[in-house]
Amino acid sequence: MTGYANLLSKRGRVFRPEYLGAVLDAAAAEADHLVVTGDITNLSLEGEYEEAFRLLSEVSGKIEVTVVPGNHDIYLPITLHERRFPHHFDSFMQGDLPELELDLPAGRFPTVKLRGAVAIVGLSSAVPRPPFISAGYLGREQLDAFARVLEHPEVAARTVVVLVHHSPFDARFRIDQLQGGLVDARRLRRALQPLARGLLLYGHIHVRRHDRLETSTGAIEVVCASGATLDHADPRVRAGYNLYEIDDAGRIVTIETRVLEPSTGRFVAAALPVGGVQT
């Protein structure tokens, strides 16, 4: 009920379905792999699942699609227990190392896709929460499995691209972390320490930004995406997509963003706001 009230009073006023169609078309034309870091739906309603699956299925005929769930996709305990998310989106989460996956209510994670010089690793931080709480949680079991994934020779030989819904960084105050952040973000950062380079992509805050996470051997580029339907004056928030170029040697060549210009319906390159370096 609280989520529906929020949708009617706030979110529904800034969602533009036509923007979503434009984003999907443009991304499919420019990229060879589309990753979605959650919040595919608003309230995890069956009709939302079906429409999202239809749209992603259409795109998957042009480029490969990988998804992980957001807190809006696993909104209530019944949504999780009945495994509704994997029921609809399992085809976009099929990994190449199933022996390392855990059979979680949200799906089989960590899911690993080996593509050329890249290993795409999907994690699920989405868990049901009480009203006004949107925090995520990976859990020790999934993080231990993630550590085993990073040690696998096929993954260790590639540049790792981690997909997770919530930010890997701590909020300024612990109460904010427990209310809307990733509760076990510190453990995730600890698990990432062996990586000399890589990407971590998330989307929970729906504001584009680029940070760096220092590790024991190098640094990981951490990038947040905005929503694909949002109509907003701030280009950091307005509908668009981020674009990553990784060469055959696994080097991250460019990190760019494309933002929809409402007056022309075209996507324009925009600066990706850079945050700080964190440890």
JOJO-V870577 format. One record per residue. N is the residue number from 1. OMEGA is omega in radians with two decimals (* if undefined). NEAR is the number of other C-alpha atoms within 8 Angstrom. D_FIRST is the distance of its C-alpha to the first C-alpha in whole Angstrom. Layout:
# JOJO-V870577
{{N & OMEGA & NEAR & D_FIRST} {N & OMEGA & NEAR & D_FIRST}}
This chain:
# JOJO-V870577
{{1 & 3.13 & 4 & 0} {2 & 3.11 & 7 & 4} {3 & 3.12 & 9 & 5} {4 & 3.09 & 8 & 5} {5 & 3.10 & 8 & 6} {6 & 3.13 & 9 & 9} {7 & -3.12 & 11 & 10} {8 & -3.02 & 9 & 11} {9 & -3.04 & 8 & 12} {10 & -2.96 & 8 & 14} {11 & -3.09 & 9 & 14} {12 & -3.12 & 8 & 15} {13 & -3.08 & 8 & 17} {14 & 3.10 & 10 & 19} {15 & 3.13 & 9 & 19} {16 & 3.14 & 9 & 22} {17 & -3.14 & 7 & 23} {18 & 3.07 & 7 & 26} {19 & 3.14 & 12 & 26} {20 & 3.12 & 11 & 25} {21 & 3.14 & 8 & 28} {22 & 3.13 & 8 & 31} {23 & -3.13 & 13 & 30} {24 & 3.14 & 9 & 30} {25 & -3.10 & 9 & 33} {26 & 3.14 & 9 & 35} {27 & -3.14 & 10 & 34} {28 & -3.12 & 13 & 35} {29 & -3.01 & 6 & 38} {30 & -3.04 & 6 & 39} {31 & 3.05 & 9 & 38} {32 & 3.08 & 7 & 39} {33 & 3.13 & 9 & 36} {34 & 3.07 & 11 & 32} {35 & -3.12 & 8 & 30} {36 & -3.02 & 9 & 26} {37 & 2.96 & 14 & 25} {38 & -3.02 & 15 & 21} {39 & 3.06 & 11 & 18} {40 & 3.13 & 10 & 19} {41 & 3.05 & 11 & 15} {42 & -2.99 & 11 & 12} {43 & -3.12 & 10 & 10} {44 & 3.11 & 12 & 12} {45 & -3.08 & 8 & 12} {46 & 3.13 & 6 & 16} {47 & 3.09 & 6 & 17} {48 & 3.09 & 11 & 16} {49 & -3.08 & 12 & 18} {50 & -3.14 & 9 & 21} {51 & 3.11 & 8 & 21} {52 & 3.11 & 10 & 21} {53 & 3.13 & 10 & 24} {54 & -3.10 & 8 & 26} {55 & -3.13 & 8 & 26} {56 & 3.10 & 9 & 27} {57 & 3.09 & 8 & 30} {58 & -3.14 & 8 & 31} {59 & -3.08 & 13 & 32} {60 & 3.02 & 9 & 33} {61 & -3.12 & 7 & 36} {62 & 3.13 & 7 & 37} {63 & 3.10 & 11 & 36} {64 & -3.10 & 10 & 35} {65 & 3.03 & 12 & 31} {66 & -3.14 & 10 & 30} {67 & 2.91 & 12 & 26} {68 & -3.07 & 14 & 25} {69 & 2.98 & 17 & 21} {70 & -3.10 & 16 & 18} {71 & 3.10 & 16 & 16} {72 & -3.12 & 13 & 13} {73 & 3.08 & 15 & 15} {74 & -2.86 & 16 & 15} {75 & -3.06 & 13 & 11} {76 & 3.11 & 8 & 11} {77 & -3.12 & 8 & 14} {78 & 3.09 & 6 & 15} {79 & 3.14 & 12 & 15} {80 & -3.05 & 15 & 18} {81 & 3.11 & 8 & 20} {82 & 3.04 & 7 & 20} {83 & -3.07 & 11 & 21} {84 & -3.12 & 10 & 19} {85 & 3.11 & 15 & 20} {86 & 3.10 & 10 & 24} {87 & -3.09 & 7 & 24} {88 & -2.93 & 10 & 23} {89 & -3.11 & 10 & 25} {90 & -3.11 & 10 & 28} {91 & 3.12 & 6 & 30} {92 & -3.08 & 8 & 29} {93 & -3.13 & 11 & 30} {94 & -3.07 & 9 & 33} {95 & -3.13 & 8 & 35} {96 & 3.12 & 8 & 39} {97 & -3.06 & 9 & 39} {98 & -3.13 & 8 & 37} {99 & 3.13 & 4 & 40} {100 & -3.09 & 9 & 38} {101 & 2.99 & 11 & 34} {102 & 3.11 & 9 & 32} {103 & -3.11 & 7 & 30} {104 & 3.11 & 7 & 27} {105 & 3.14 & 10 & 23} {106 & -3.10 & 13 & 22} {107 & 3.14 & 10 & 26} {108 & -3.09 & 11 & 29} {109 & -0.11 & 12 & 30} {110 & 3.06 & 15 & 32} {111 & -3.04 & 16 & 33} {112 & 3.05 & 13 & 36} {113 & 3.14 & 11 & 37} {114 & -3.07 & 11 & 41} {115 & -3.13 & 7 & 42} {116 & -3.11 & 6 & 45} {117 & -3.03 & 12 & 45} {118 & 2.96 & 11 & 41} {119 & 3.12 & 14 & 39} {120 & -3.08 & 13 & 36} {121 & -3.14 & 12 & 34} {122 & 3.08 & 13 & 30} {123 & 3.09 & 13 & 28} {124 & 3.06 & 13 & 24} {125 & -3.04 & 14 & 23} {126 & 3.08 & 14 & 19} {127 & 3.09 & 11 & 18} {128 & 3.14 & 10 & 14} {129 & 3.06 & 9 & 13} {130 & 3.10 & 5 & 11} {131 & 3.08 & 6 & 9} {132 & 3.07 & 6 & 11} {133 & -3.10 & 9 & 14} {134 & -3.09 & 9 & 15} {135 & 3.11 & 15 & 18} {136 & -3.09 & 13 & 20} {137 & 3.11 & 10 & 23} {138 & 3.13 & 12 & 26} {139 & -3.08 & 7 & 28} {140 & -3.08 & 6 & 31} {141 & -3.13 & 6 & 32} {142 & 3.13 & 12 & 31} {143 & 3.06 & 12 & 33} {144 & 3.09 & 8 & 36} {145 & 3.10 & 12 & 35} {146 & 3.11 & 10 & 35} {147 & 3.10 & 9 & 38} {148 & 3.09 & 9 & 40} {149 & -3.10 & 10 & 39} {150 & 3.13 & 8 & 40} {151 & -3.09 & 8 & 44} {152 & -3.08 & 8 & 44} {153 & -3.12 & 6 & 47} {154 & 3.11 & 7 & 45} {155 & -3.11 & 13 & 43} {156 & -3.13 & 10 & 45} {157 & -3.07 & 7 & 47} {158 & 2.98 & 10 & 45} {159 & -3.05 & 14 & 42} {160 & 3.03 & 13 & 39} {161 & -3.09 & 12 & 36} {162 & 3.08 & 12 & 33} {163 & 3.09 & 14 & 29} {164 & -3.04 & 16 & 26} {165 & -3.04 & 17 & 23} {166 & -3.13 & 14 & 23} {167 & 3.09 & 14 & 26} {168 & -3.09 & 9 & 29} {169 & 3.12 & 8 & 30} {170 & 3.00 & 11 & 29} {171 & -3.12 & 8 & 27} {172 & -3.14 & 6 & 30} {173 & -3.09 & 6 & 28} {174 & -3.13 & 8 & 27} {175 & 3.09 & 6 & 24} {176 & 3.10 & 10 & 23} {177 & -3.11 & 14 & 24} {178 & -3.11 & 11 & 22} {179 & -3.04 & 10 & 19} {180 & -3.11 & 10 & 19} {181 & 3.05 & 14 & 22} {182 & -3.01 & 17 & 24} {183 & -3.12 & 9 & 25} {184 & 3.14 & 9 & 28} {185 & -3.12 & 11 & 29} {186 & 3.11 & 9 & 32} {187 & 3.08 & 8 & 33} {188 & 3.13 & 10 & 32} {189 & 3.11 & 10 & 35} {190 & 3.14 & 7 & 37} {191 & -3.11 & 10 & 37} {192 & -3.03 & 8 & 38} {193 & -3.13 & 11 & 41} {194 & -3.04 & 8 & 43} {195 & 3.09 & 12 & 42} {196 & 3.10 & 11 & 45} {197 & 3.12 & 10 & 43} {198 & 3.11 & 13 & 40} {199 & 2.91 & 12 & 36} {200 & -3.07 & 12 & 33} {201 & 3.12 & 14 & 30} {202 & -3.06 & 14 & 26} {203 & -2.95 & 16 & 24} {204 & -3.06 & 11 & 21} {205 & 3.05 & 8 & 22} {206 & 3.04 & 10 & 22} {207 & -3.12 & 10 & 25} {208 & 3.04 & 12 & 29} {209 & -3.07 & 12 & 31} {210 & 3.09 & 12 & 34} {211 & 3.05 & 12 & 35} {212 & 3.08 & 12 & 38} {213 & 3.11 & 11 & 38} {214 & 3.09 & 11 & 41} {215 & -3.12 & 13 & 42} {216 & -3.09 & 8 & 45} {217 & -3.10 & 8 & 47} {218 & -3.12 & 9 & 45} {219 & 3.10 & 12 & 42} {220 & 3.05 & 14 & 39} {221 & -3.09 & 12 & 37} {222 & -3.01 & 12 & 34} {223 & 3.09 & 12 & 32} {224 & 3.08 & 15 & 28} {225 & 3.01 & 13 & 27} {226 & 3.10 & 16 & 25} {227 & -3.10 & 11 & 22} {228 & -3.13 & 11 & 24} {229 & -2.92 & 13 & 22} {230 & 3.02 & 13 & 22} {231 & -3.04 & 10 & 24} {232 & -3.14 & 9 & 25} {233 & -3.11 & 6 & 28} {234 & -3.13 & 6 & 29} {235 & 3.07 & 8 & 31} {236 & -3.06 & 10 & 29} {237 & -3.03 & 14 & 26} {238 & -3.10 & 16 & 27} {239 & 3.13 & 16 & 26} {240 & 3.13 & 13 & 29} {241 & 3.05 & 12 & 30} {242 & -3.07 & 9 & 33} {243 & -3.09 & 10 & 36} {244 & 3.07 & 9 & 38} {245 & 3.10 & 8 & 42} {246 & -3.04 & 10 & 43} {247 & -3.06 & 9 & 47} {248 & 3.10 & 7 & 49} {249 & 3.13 & 6 & 49} {250 & 3.11 & 10 & 46} {251 & 3.09 & 8 & 46} {252 & -3.00 & 10 & 43} {253 & -3.12 & 8 & 45} {254 & 2.98 & 8 & 42} {255 & -3.04 & 9 & 39} {256 & 3.07 & 11 & 38} {257 & 3.08 & 12 & 35} {258 & -3.08 & 12 & 34} {259 & 3.14 & 13 & 32} {260 & 3.04 & 13 & 32} {261 & -3.02 & 9 & 34} {262 & -3.06 & 6 & 32} {263 & -3.11 & 4 & 35} {264 & -3.07 & 5 & 37} {265 & 3.14 & 7 & 34} {266 & 3.09 & 7 & 36} {267 & -3.12 & 10 & 36} {268 & 3.08 & 8 & 38} {269 & -3.13 & 8 & 38} {270 & 3.11 & 9 & 37} {271 & 3.09 & 6 & 38} {272 & -3.07 & 10 & 35} {273 & -3.09 & 8 & 35} {274 & 3.08 & 7 & 37} {275 & -3.09 & 8 & 35} {276 & 3.03 & 6 & 38} {277 & -3.09 & 8 & 39} {278 & -3.12 & 7 & 38} {279 & * & 5 & 39}}
